[in-house]
Every structure is written in structure tokens, then in C-alpha cells.
Amino acid sequence: LTRRDSVINEMLGAFTEIENALGAIAEREGAPVVLFFPGNAGTLADRVPTLTRLLDMGLGVTAVAYRGSSGSTGVPSEAQLIADALAVAEAISAGGASALILFGESFGSALAVQLAAAGIGDDRFFLVV
């Protein structure tokens, strides 16, 4: 396997359910963790190049799949998406990440901003695109 194949296999093998939000979780002990909220077009599989770059930088990554997308069950609502985002952020924080970096892409920027406004995440690192 190439390094890229290995990273993709690591990510695909790391899928789990956290409070009804599915995500690819790749934690690196002592490393900051990026909580990635994707845009609503496409699936998490479409974000593999971005997630691979973050992993290559030595960061842990949690990529959230919204209710009803990327294999996740349920029906999305604003309140439930925010609750899911909070639950995932709390799970990462409880896992002892050295920092939580919020990364929102398009639609996902709204969730990243909601968390940042609530004081969640490392205020030195915040990215919306």
C-alpha cells in the first residue's frame, strides 16, 4: 500500500457513531484535533484529500456526517445538528486532545461558528471556508 492508501484505509476503518453523528475519527495522542464540519454537497468520501492533508500534518481529525448523509441515519434539523456538534466536541474534549481546532466548510461553517460562539474550541485556531 502507498502512504495515501494507508491513510485512507485508516480513516475508513475508523468510522464510529457518536450521539447519532457518524464521523471518521483518527486521534493522535497529544496532538490537536481538527473537528471538521463539511459542506452539505457530496459526502465525507469527497473530503478524503482534505482530511488526508490534515492527517499528514500530524493532526487528529474528526469529520462529522450530518443526519441523513454519508451513511448517517435520521433527519436533520438546526437544533439537532447543533446538539450533535456539541456532543462530538464534548467527546473530543473528554478524550484529552491538546487543542480542538474548528474547521467549517461552506454549510459546516455555521456549526463551527455556533461552537466558537459558545466558547468551544481553541480560539487560536479557527477556520471557515
N, CA, C and O atoms as a GROMACS GRO file, in nm:
protein
  516
    1LEU      N    1   0.083  -0.120   0.000
    1LEU     CA    2   0.000   0.000   0.000
    1LEU      C    3   0.087   0.125   0.000
    1LEU      O    4   0.193   0.130   0.062
    2THR      N    5   0.039   0.227  -0.071
    2THR     CA    6   0.107   0.356  -0.066
    2THR      C    7   0.069   0.427   0.064
    2THR      O    8  -0.025   0.385   0.133
    3ARG      N    9   0.142   0.533   0.097
    3ARG     CA   10   0.110   0.611   0.218
    3ARG      C   11  -0.034   0.663   0.210
    3ARG      O   12  -0.107   0.657   0.309
    4ARG      N   13  -0.075   0.712   0.094
    4ARG     CA   14  -0.211   0.764   0.077
    4ARG      C   15  -0.314   0.653   0.100
    4ARG      O   16  -0.414   0.675   0.169
    5ASP      N   17  -0.291   0.534   0.043
    5ASP     CA   18  -0.383   0.423   0.062
    5ASP      C   19  -0.391   0.386   0.210
    5ASP      O   20  -0.499   0.355   0.261
    6SER      N   21  -0.278   0.388   0.277
    6SER     CA   22  -0.274   0.355   0.418
    6SER      C   23  -0.357   0.455   0.500
    6SER      O   24  -0.432   0.415   0.589
    7VAL      N   25  -0.343   0.585   0.470
    7VAL     CA   26  -0.419   0.687   0.541
    7VAL      C   27  -0.567   0.671   0.514
    7VAL      O   28  -0.649   0.680   0.605
    8ILE      N   29  -0.603   0.648   0.388
    8ILE     CA   30  -0.744   0.629   0.354
    8ILE      C   31  -0.800   0.507   0.426
    8ILE      O   32  -0.911   0.512   0.479
    9ASN      N   33  -0.725   0.398   0.428
    9ASN     CA   34  -0.770   0.279   0.499
    9ASN      C   35  -0.785   0.306   0.648
    9ASN      O   36  -0.879   0.257   0.711
   10GLU      N   37  -0.693   0.384   0.705
   10GLU     CA   38  -0.701   0.420   0.846
   10GLU      C   39  -0.829   0.499   0.871
   10GLU      O   40  -0.901   0.472   0.968
   11MET      N   41  -0.858   0.595   0.784
   11MET     CA   42  -0.978   0.678   0.802
   11MET      C   43  -1.104   0.594   0.785
   11MET      O   44  -1.196   0.602   0.867
   12LEU      N   45  -1.110   0.515   0.680
   12LEU     CA   46  -1.230   0.436   0.654
   12LEU      C   47  -1.252   0.332   0.763
   12LEU      O   48  -1.366   0.298   0.794
   13GLY      N   49  -1.144   0.281   0.820
   13GLY     CA   50  -1.155   0.184   0.927
   13GLY      C   51  -1.192   0.245   1.060
   13GLY      O   52  -1.220   0.172   1.155
   14ALA      N   53  -1.192   0.376   1.070
   14ALA     CA   54  -1.215   0.443   1.197
   14ALA      C   55  -1.356   0.500   1.211
   14ALA      O   56  -1.380   0.580   1.301
   15PHE      N   57  -1.450   0.460   1.125
   15PHE     CA   58  -1.586   0.513   1.136
   15PHE      C   59  -1.655   0.460   1.261
   15PHE      O   60  -1.646   0.341   1.292
   16THR      N   61  -1.723   0.548   1.330
   16THR     CA   62  -1.796   0.509   1.450
   16THR      C   63  -1.915   0.603   1.469
   16THR      O   64  -1.920   0.708   1.406
   17GLU      N   65  -2.009   0.567   1.555
   17GLU     CA   66  -2.124   0.654   1.582
   17GLU      C   67  -2.104   0.724   1.714
   17GLU      O   68  -2.070   0.661   1.814
   18ILE      N   69  -2.124   0.857   1.716
   18ILE     CA   70  -2.116   0.936   1.838
   18ILE      C   71  -2.241   1.022   1.841
   18ILE      O   72  -2.258   1.111   1.758
   19GLU      N   73  -2.328   0.997   1.937
   19GLU     CA   74  -2.452   1.073   1.954
   19GLU      C   75  -2.525   1.096   1.821
   19GLU      O   76  -2.561   1.209   1.789
   20ASN      N   77  -2.544   0.992   1.745
   20ASN     CA   78  -2.616   0.994   1.617
   20ASN      C   79  -2.545   1.073   1.508
   20ASN      O   80  -2.605   1.099   1.404
   21ALA      N   81  -2.423   1.110   1.528
   21ALA     CA   82  -2.345   1.177   1.422
   21ALA      C   83  -2.230   1.085   1.388
   21ALA      O   84  -2.145   1.058   1.472
   22LEU      N   85  -2.226   1.036   1.266
   22LEU     CA   86  -2.116   0.948   1.227
   22LEU      C   87  -1.997   1.032   1.190
   22LEU      O   88  -2.013   1.140   1.133
   23GLY      N   89  -1.879   0.984   1.220
   23GLY     CA   90  -1.760   1.058   1.185
   23GLY      C   91  -1.641   0.968   1.168
   23GLY      O   92  -1.637   0.857   1.222
   24ALA      N   93  -1.545   1.014   1.092
   24ALA     CA   94  -1.419   0.942   1.079
   24ALA      C   95  -1.328   0.996   1.187
   24ALA      O   96  -1.296   1.115   1.187
   25ILE      N   97  -1.288   0.912   1.279
   25ILE     CA   98  -1.210   0.958   1.393
   25ILE      C   99  -1.070   0.898   1.385
   25ILE      O  100  -1.053   0.776   1.385
   26ALA      N  101  -0.972   0.985   1.380
   26ALA     CA  102  -0.833   0.942   1.379
   26ALA      C  103  -0.761   1.029   1.481
   26ALA      O  104  -0.716   1.138   1.448
   27GLU      N  105  -0.750   0.981   1.604
   27GLU     CA  106  -0.688   1.060   1.709
   27GLU      C  107  -0.540   1.028   1.718
   27GLU      O  108  -0.498   0.914   1.701
   28ARG      N  109  -0.462   1.130   1.744
   28ARG     CA  110  -0.319   1.114   1.761
   28ARG      C  111  -0.286   1.166   1.901
   28ARG      O  112  -0.310   1.283   1.933
   29GLU      N  113  -0.232   1.079   1.982
   29GLU     CA  114  -0.208   1.112   2.121
   29GLU      C  115  -0.125   1.239   2.134
   29GLU      O  116  -0.018   1.252   2.075
   30GLY      N  117  -0.178   1.334   2.212
   30GLY     CA  118  -0.108   1.458   2.238
   30GLY      C  119  -0.119   1.561   2.127
   30GLY      O  120  -0.070   1.673   2.144
   31ALA      N  121  -0.180   1.527   2.016
   31ALA     CA  122  -0.190   1.620   1.903
   31ALA      C  123  -0.322   1.697   1.911
   31ALA      O  124  -0.420   1.648   1.967
   32PRO      N  125  -0.323   1.816   1.854
   32PRO     CA  126  -0.451   1.886   1.839
   32PRO      C  127  -0.544   1.804   1.749
   32PRO      O  128  -0.498   1.729   1.663
   33VAL      N  129  -0.673   1.820   1.771
   33VAL     CA  130  -0.772   1.750   1.690
   33VAL      C  131  -0.853   1.853   1.612
   33VAL      O  132  -0.903   1.951   1.669
   34VAL      N  133  -0.866   1.830   1.482
   34VAL     CA  134  -0.949   1.914   1.396
   34VAL      C  135  -1.089   1.854   1.394
   34VAL      O  136  -1.106   1.737   1.360
   35LEU      N  137  -1.188   1.934   1.432
   35LEU     CA  138  -1.328   1.894   1.419
   35LEU      C  139  -1.378   1.955   1.289
   35LEU      O  140  -1.400   2.076   1.279
   36PHE      N  141  -1.395   1.869   1.189
   36PHE     CA  142  -1.426   1.912   1.052
   36PHE      C  143  -1.574   1.900   1.024
   36PHE      O  144  -1.631   1.791   1.030
   37PHE      N  145  -1.637   2.014   0.993
   37PHE     CA  146  -1.777   2.019   0.953
   37PHE      C  147  -1.781   2.045   0.803
   37PHE      O  148  -1.753   2.157   0.760
   38PRO      N  149  -1.816   1.944   0.723
   38PRO     CA  150  -1.814   1.961   0.578
   38PRO      C  151  -1.932   2.042   0.527
   38PRO      O  152  -2.028   2.067   0.600
   39GLY      N  153  -1.924   2.084   0.401
   39GLY     CA  154  -2.038   2.144   0.334
   39GLY      C  155  -2.144   2.037   0.314
   39GLY      O  156  -2.118   1.919   0.338
   40ASN      N  157  -2.262   2.078   0.269
   40ASN     CA  158  -2.370   1.981   0.255
   40ASN      C  159  -2.372   1.912   0.119
   40ASN      O  160  -2.451   1.819   0.099
   41ALA      N  161  -2.288   1.953   0.026
   41ALA     CA  162  -2.282   1.886  -0.104
   41ALA      C  163  -2.181   1.771  -0.096
   41ALA      O  164  -2.074   1.786  -0.038
   42GLY      N  165  -2.216   1.658  -0.154
   42GLY     CA  166  -2.125   1.544  -0.155
   42GLY      C  167  -2.128   1.469  -0.023
   42GLY      O  168  -2.219   1.486   0.058
   43THR      N  169  -2.026   1.385  -0.004
   43THR     CA  170  -2.017   1.300   0.115
   43THR      C  171  -1.879   1.317   0.178
   43THR      O  172  -1.794   1.390   0.126
   44LEU      N  173  -1.858   1.249   0.290
   44LEU     CA  174  -1.726   1.253   0.353
   44LEU      C  175  -1.619   1.195   0.261
   44LEU      O  176  -1.504   1.238   0.266
   45ALA      N  177  -1.657   1.100   0.177
   45ALA     CA  178  -1.560   1.041   0.084
   45ALA      C  179  -1.501   1.149  -0.008
   45ALA      O  180  -1.386   1.139  -0.049
   46ASP      N  181  -1.580   1.251  -0.038
   46ASP     CA  182  -1.532   1.361  -0.122
   46ASP      C  183  -1.429   1.448  -0.049
   46ASP      O  184  -1.357   1.525  -0.112
   47ARG      N  185  -1.423   1.436   0.083
   47ARG     CA  186  -1.331   1.520   0.164
   47ARG      C  187  -1.202   1.447   0.197
   47ARG      O  188  -1.117   1.502   0.267
   48VAL      N  189  -1.185   1.325   0.148
   48VAL     CA  190  -1.064   1.247   0.180
   48VAL      C  191  -0.936   1.325   0.150
   48VAL      O  192  -0.845   1.323   0.234
   49PRO      N  193  -0.922   1.394   0.037
   49PRO     CA  194  -0.798   1.469   0.014
   49PRO      C  195  -0.770   1.574   0.122
   49PRO      O  196  -0.656   1.588   0.166
   50THR      N  197  -0.873   1.648   0.164
   50THR     CA  198  -0.855   1.749   0.269
   50THR      C  199  -0.820   1.683   0.401
   50THR      O  200  -0.728   1.727   0.470
   51LEU      N  201  -0.892   1.578   0.436
   51LEU     CA  202  -0.867   1.509   0.563
   51LEU      C  203  -0.730   1.444   0.564
   51LEU      O  204  -0.663   1.442   0.668
   52THR      N  205  -0.688   1.391   0.450
   52THR     CA  206  -0.554   1.331   0.439
   52THR      C  207  -0.446   1.436   0.462
   52THR      O  208  -0.347   1.408   0.530
   53ARG      N  209  -0.463   1.555   0.407
   53ARG     CA  210  -0.364   1.662   0.430
   53ARG      C  211  -0.355   1.697   0.578
   53ARG      O  212  -0.245   1.719   0.629
   54LEU      N  213  -0.468   1.702   0.646
   54LEU     CA  214  -0.466   1.732   0.790
   54LEU      C  215  -0.394   1.622   0.867
   54LEU      O  216  -0.314   1.651   0.956
   55LEU      N  217  -0.422   1.496   0.833
   55LEU     CA  218  -0.354   1.385   0.898
   55LEU      C  219  -0.204   1.389   0.870
   55LEU      O  220  -0.123   1.362   0.959
   56ASP      N  221  -0.167   1.423   0.746
   56ASP     CA  222  -0.025   1.432   0.711
   56ASP      C  223   0.046   1.542   0.790
   56ASP      O  224   0.168   1.536   0.808
   57MET      N  225  -0.029   1.641   0.838
   57MET     CA  226   0.028   1.748   0.921
   57MET      C  227   0.045   1.703   1.066
   57MET      O  228   0.095   1.779   1.149
   58GLY      N  229   0.004   1.580   1.096
   58GLY     CA  230   0.019   1.528   1.232
   58GLY      C  231  -0.098   1.559   1.323
   58GLY      O  232  -0.088   1.541   1.444
   59LEU      N  233  -0.208   1.605   1.266
   59LEU     CA  234  -0.326   1.640   1.345
   59LEU      C  235  -0.420   1.521   1.356
   59LEU      O  236  -0.426   1.438   1.265
   60GLY      N  237  -0.494   1.514   1.465
   60GLY     CA  238  -0.605   1.421   1.474
   60GLY      C  239  -0.722   1.483   1.398
   60GLY      O  240  -0.730   1.605   1.387
   61VAL      N  241  -0.812   1.402   1.348
   61VAL     CA  242  -0.924   1.453   1.269
   61VAL      C  243  -1.052   1.380   1.309
   61VAL      O  244  -1.054   1.258   1.320
   62THR      N  245  -1.157   1.458   1.330
   62THR     CA  246  -1.292   1.404   1.342
   62THR      C  247  -1.376   1.475   1.238
   62THR      O  248  -1.390   1.597   1.241
   63ALA      N  249  -1.432   1.398   1.145
   63ALA     CA  250  -1.514   1.455   1.038
   63ALA      C  251  -1.658   1.412   1.061
   63ALA      O  252  -1.688   1.292   1.064
   64VAL      N  253  -1.745   1.507   1.078
   64VAL     CA  254  -1.884   1.481   1.111
   64VAL      C  255  -1.967   1.455   0.987
   64VAL      O  256  -1.955   1.527   0.887
   65ALA      N  257  -2.050   1.353   0.992
   65ALA     CA  258  -2.150   1.327   0.888
   65ALA      C  259  -2.285   1.368   0.946
   65ALA      O  260  -2.326   1.320   1.051
   66TYR      N  261  -2.353   1.456   0.877
   66TYR     CA  262  -2.481   1.506   0.926
   66TYR      C  263  -2.589   1.400   0.918
   66TYR      O  264  -2.581   1.308   0.837
   67ARG      N  265  -2.689   1.414   1.002
   67ARG     CA  266  -2.804   1.322   0.999
   67ARG      C  267  -2.857   1.312   0.856
   67ARG      O  268  -2.880   1.412   0.790
   68GLY      N  269  -2.875   1.188   0.812
   68GLY     CA  270  -2.930   1.165   0.679
   68GLY      C  271  -2.830   1.175   0.566
   68GLY      O  272  -2.869   1.169   0.449
   69SER      N  273  -2.699   1.190   0.596
   69SER     CA  274  -2.598   1.197   0.490
   69SER      C  275  -2.480   1.107   0.524
   69SER      O  276  -2.458   1.073   0.640
   70SER      N  277  -2.404   1.070   0.422
   70SER     CA  278  -2.282   0.989   0.438
   70SER      C  279  -2.304   0.865   0.525
   70SER      O  280  -2.216   0.826   0.601
   71GLY      N  281  -2.421   0.803   0.512
   71GLY     CA  282  -2.448   0.681   0.586
   71GLY      C  283  -2.508   0.703   0.724
   71GLY      O  284  -2.544   0.606   0.791
   72SER      N  285  -2.519   0.827   0.768
   72SER     CA  286  -2.580   0.856   0.897
   72SER      C  287  -2.731   0.846   0.885
   72SER      O  288  -2.788   0.876   0.780
   73THR      N  289  -2.796   0.805   0.993
   73THR     CA  290  -2.941   0.793   0.992
   73THR      C  291  -3.004   0.920   1.047
   73THR      O  292  -2.934   1.008   1.099
   74GLY      N  293  -3.134   0.929   1.037
   74GLY     CA  294  -3.207   1.040   1.096
   74GLY      C  295  -3.238   1.149   0.996
   74GLY      O  296  -3.201   1.142   0.879
   75VAL      N  297  -3.307   1.249   1.045
   75VAL     CA  298  -3.348   1.365   0.966
   75VAL      C  299  -3.288   1.489   1.031
   75VAL      O  300  -3.303   1.509   1.151
   76PRO      N  301  -3.219   1.572   0.952
   76PRO     CA  302  -3.154   1.689   1.012
   76PRO      C  303  -3.251   1.800   1.048
   76PRO      O  304  -3.352   1.821   0.981
   77SER      N  305  -3.219   1.870   1.154
   77SER     CA  306  -3.286   1.995   1.191
   77SER      C  307  -3.176   2.084   1.249
   77SER      O  308  -3.073   2.035   1.294
   78GLU      N  309  -3.200   2.213   1.249
   78GLU     CA  310  -3.098   2.305   1.301
   78GLU      C  311  -3.063   2.272   1.445
   78GLU      O  312  -2.945   2.262   1.481
   79ALA      N  313  -3.164   2.254   1.528
   79ALA     CA  314  -3.140   2.226   1.670
   79ALA      C  315  -3.064   2.095   1.688
   79ALA      O  316  -2.973   2.087   1.770
   80GLN      N  317  -3.102   1.993   1.612
   80GLN     CA  318  -3.036   1.863   1.628
   80GLN      C  319  -2.892   1.865   1.576
   80GLN      O  320  -2.804   1.802   1.635
   81LEU      N  321  -2.868   1.937   1.466
   81LEU     CA  322  -2.731   1.947   1.414
   81LEU      C  323  -2.640   2.017   1.515
   81LEU      O  324  -2.525   1.977   1.534
   82ILE      N  325  -2.691   2.122   1.578
   82ILE     CA  326  -2.612   2.192   1.681
   82ILE      C  327  -2.588   2.099   1.800
   82ILE      O  328  -2.477   2.093   1.853
   83ALA      N  329  -2.691   2.027   1.842
   83ALA     CA  330  -2.674   1.933   1.954
   83ALA      C  331  -2.573   1.825   1.920
   83ALA      O  332  -2.490   1.788   2.005
   84ASP      N  333  -2.578   1.773   1.797
   84ASP     CA  334  -2.481   1.672   1.754
   84ASP      C  335  -2.338   1.730   1.756
   84ASP      O  336  -2.245   1.664   1.803
   85ALA      N  337  -2.323   1.851   1.705
   85ALA     CA  338  -2.191   1.915   1.702
   85ALA      C  339  -2.136   1.932   1.843
   85ALA      O  340  -2.018   1.907   1.868
   86LEU      N  341  -2.221   1.975   1.935
   86LEU     CA  342  -2.179   1.990   2.075
   86LEU      C  343  -2.138   1.855   2.136
   86LEU      O  344  -2.039   1.846   2.208
   87ALA      N  345  -2.216   1.750   2.105
   87ALA     CA  346  -2.185   1.617   2.160
   87ALA      C  347  -2.050   1.567   2.109
   87ALA      O  348  -1.972   1.511   2.185
   88VAL      N  349  -2.023   1.587   1.981
   88VAL     CA  350  -1.895   1.543   1.924
   88VAL      C  351  -1.780   1.623   1.985
   88VAL      O  352  -1.676   1.566   2.020
   89ALA      N  353  -1.798   1.755   1.998
   89ALA     CA  354  -1.693   1.839   2.057
   89ALA      C  355  -1.664   1.797   2.201
   89ALA      O  356  -1.549   1.792   2.243
   90GLU      N  357  -1.770   1.767   2.276
   90GLU     CA  358  -1.752   1.722   2.415
   90GLU      C  359  -1.679   1.588   2.421
   90GLU      O  360  -1.594   1.568   2.508
   91ALA      N  361  -1.709   1.498   2.328
   91ALA     CA  362  -1.642   1.368   2.325
   91ALA      C  363  -1.493   1.385   2.295
   91ALA      O  364  -1.410   1.316   2.354
   92ILE      N  365  -1.460   1.476   2.204
   92ILE     CA  366  -1.320   1.501   2.172
   92ILE      C  367  -1.248   1.561   2.293
   92ILE      O  368  -1.138   1.518   2.328
   93SER      N  369  -1.311   1.658   2.357
   93SER     CA  370  -1.251   1.722   2.474
   93SER      C  371  -1.230   1.622   2.587
   93SER      O  372  -1.128   1.626   2.655
   94ALA      N  373  -1.326   1.532   2.605
   94ALA     CA  374  -1.314   1.430   2.710
   94ALA      C  375  -1.201   1.332   2.678
   94ALA      O  376  -1.147   1.268   2.768
   95GLY      N  377  -1.166   1.321   2.550
   95GLY     CA  378  -1.058   1.231   2.508
   95GLY      C  379  -0.920   1.287   2.531
   95GLY      O  380  -0.821   1.218   2.506
   96GLY      N  381  -0.909   1.411   2.578
   96GLY     CA  382  -0.780   1.467   2.614
   96GLY      C  383  -0.701   1.529   2.501
   96GLY      O  384  -0.578   1.536   2.509
   97ALA      N  385  -0.768   1.575   2.396
   97ALA     CA  386  -0.695   1.642   2.288
   97ALA      C  387  -0.624   1.766   2.343
   97ALA      O  388  -0.678   1.834   2.430
   98SER      N  389  -0.504   1.794   2.293
   98SER     CA  390  -0.430   1.910   2.341
   98SER      C  391  -0.493   2.041   2.296
   98SER      O  392  -0.475   2.145   2.360
   99ALA      N  393  -0.568   2.038   2.187
   99ALA     CA  394  -0.641   2.155   2.138
   99ALA      C  395  -0.750   2.105   2.045
   99ALA      O  396  -0.736   1.999   1.983
  100LEU      N  397  -0.858   2.180   2.035
  100LEU     CA  398  -0.966   2.149   1.944
  100LEU      C  399  -0.973   2.261   1.840
  100LEU      O  400  -1.001   2.376   1.873
  101ILE      N  401  -0.947   2.225   1.716
  101ILE     CA  402  -0.948   2.320   1.606
  101ILE      C  403  -1.078   2.302   1.529
  101ILE      O  404  -1.106   2.193   1.480
  102LEU      N  405  -1.157   2.408   1.519
  102LEU     CA  406  -1.284   2.402   1.447
  102LEU      C  407  -1.261   2.440   1.302
  102LEU      O  408  -1.200   2.542   1.273
  103PHE      N  409  -1.308   2.356   1.211
  103PHE     CA  410  -1.290   2.377   1.067
  103PHE      C  411  -1.426   2.359   1.001
  103PHE      O  412  -1.478   2.248   0.994
  104GLY      N  413  -1.484   2.468   0.954
  104GLY     CA  414  -1.613   2.463   0.887
  104GLY      C  415  -1.599   2.493   0.740
  104GLY      O  416  -1.535   2.591   0.700
  105GLU      N  417  -1.660   2.408   0.658
  105GLU     CA  418  -1.657   2.425   0.513
  105GLU      C  419  -1.800   2.457   0.467
  105GLU      O  420  -1.891   2.378   0.490
  106SER      N  421  -1.820   2.572   0.404
  106SER     CA  422  -1.949   2.610   0.349
  106SER      C  423  -2.058   2.596   0.456
  106SER      O  424  -2.052   2.664   0.558
  107PHE      N  425  -2.157   2.510   0.433
  107PHE     CA  426  -2.265   2.487   0.530
  107PHE      C  427  -2.210   2.457   0.670
  107PHE      O  428  -2.267   2.501   0.770
  108GLY      N  429  -2.101   2.382   0.676
  108GLY     CA  430  -2.042   2.344   0.804
  108GLY      C  431  -1.987   2.462   0.883
  108GLY      O  432  -1.966   2.451   1.004
  109SER      N  433  -1.963   2.573   0.816
  109SER     CA  434  -1.914   2.693   0.885
  109SER      C  435  -2.013   2.740   0.991
  109SER      O  436  -1.972   2.790   1.095
  110ALA      N  437  -2.142   2.724   0.964
  110ALA     CA  438  -2.243   2.766   1.061
  110ALA      C  439  -2.228   2.690   1.192
  110ALA      O  440  -2.243   2.748   1.300
  111LEU      N  441  -2.200   2.561   1.184
  111LEU     CA  442  -2.182   2.482   1.306
  111LEU      C  443  -2.053   2.519   1.377
  111LEU      O  444  -2.050   2.529   1.500
  112ALA      N  445  -1.946   2.541   1.301
  112ALA     CA  446  -1.819   2.582   1.362
  112ALA      C  447  -1.835   2.715   1.434
  112ALA      O  448  -1.783   2.734   1.544
  113VAL      N  449  -1.907   2.808   1.373
  113VAL     CA  450  -1.931   2.939   1.435
  113VAL      C  451  -2.016   2.924   1.561
  113VAL      O  452  -1.989   2.990   1.661
  114GLN      N  453  -2.119   2.838   1.557
  114GLN     CA  454  -2.202   2.813   1.676
  114GLN      C  455  -2.117   2.765   1.793
  114GLN      O  456  -2.132   2.812   1.905
  115LEU      N  457  -2.026   2.670   1.766
  115LEU     CA  458  -1.940   2.618   1.873
  115LEU      C  459  -1.845   2.725   1.924
  115LEU      O  460  -1.826   2.740   2.044
  116ALA      N  461  -1.784   2.799   1.831
  116ALA     CA  462  -1.691   2.905   1.872
  116ALA      C  463  -1.762   3.011   1.956
  116ALA      O  464  -1.706   3.059   2.054
  117ALA      N  465  -1.884   3.047   1.918
  117ALA     CA  466  -1.961   3.146   1.994
  117ALA      C  467  -1.993   3.097   2.134
  117ALA      O  468  -2.010   3.177   2.227
  118ALA      N  469  -2.002   2.965   2.150
  118ALA     CA  470  -2.028   2.905   2.281
  118ALA      C  471  -1.899   2.885   2.361
  118ALA      O  472  -1.901   2.831   2.471
  119GLY      N  473  -1.786   2.930   2.304
  119GLY     CA  474  -1.658   2.919   2.375
  119GLY      C  475  -1.593   2.783   2.361
  119GLY      O  476  -1.501   2.750   2.436
  120ILE      N  477  -1.637   2.704   2.265
  120ILE     CA  478  -1.581   2.571   2.244
  120ILE      C  479  -1.472   2.579   2.138
  120ILE      O  480  -1.487   2.650   2.038
  121GLY      N  481  -1.365   2.508   2.160
  121GLY     CA  482  -1.254   2.508   2.065
  121GLY      C  483  -1.143   2.602   2.108
  121GLY      O  484  -1.162   2.688   2.194
  122ASP      N  485  -1.028   2.583   2.049
  122ASP     CA  486  -0.911   2.665   2.078
  122ASP      C  487  -0.922   2.794   1.998
  122ASP      O  488  -0.921   2.791   1.875
  123ASP      N  489  -0.933   2.907   2.068
  123ASP     CA  490  -0.956   3.034   1.997
  123ASP      C  491  -0.836   3.081   1.915
  123ASP      O  492  -0.846   3.181   1.844
  124ARG      N  493  -0.724   3.011   1.924
  124ARG     CA  494  -0.610   3.046   1.840
  124ARG      C  495  -0.621   2.984   1.701
  124ARG      O  496  -0.555   3.028   1.607
  125PHE      N  497  -0.706   2.880   1.688
  125PHE     CA  498  -0.719   2.806   1.564
  125PHE      C  499  -0.866   2.793   1.527
  125PHE      O  500  -0.941   2.722   1.593
  126PHE      N  501  -0.906   2.860   1.421
  126PHE     CA  502  -1.044   2.855   1.376
  126PHE      C  503  -1.044   2.884   1.227
  126PHE      O  504  -0.985   2.982   1.183
  127LEU      N  505  -1.108   2.799   1.151
  127LEU     CA  506  -1.105   2.813   1.006
  127LEU      C  507  -1.243   2.791   0.948
  127LEU      O  508  -1.306   2.689   0.975
  128VAL      N  509  -1.290   2.887   0.869
  128VAL     CA  510  -1.414   2.869   0.793
  128VAL      C  511  -1.382   2.900   0.648
  128VAL      O  512  -1.318   2.999   0.616
  129VAL      N  513  -1.429   2.811   0.560
  129VAL     CA  514  -1.407   2.830   0.416
  129VAL      C  515  -1.537   2.809   0.342
  129VAL      O  516  -1.541   2.820   0.219
   0.00000   0.00000   0.00000
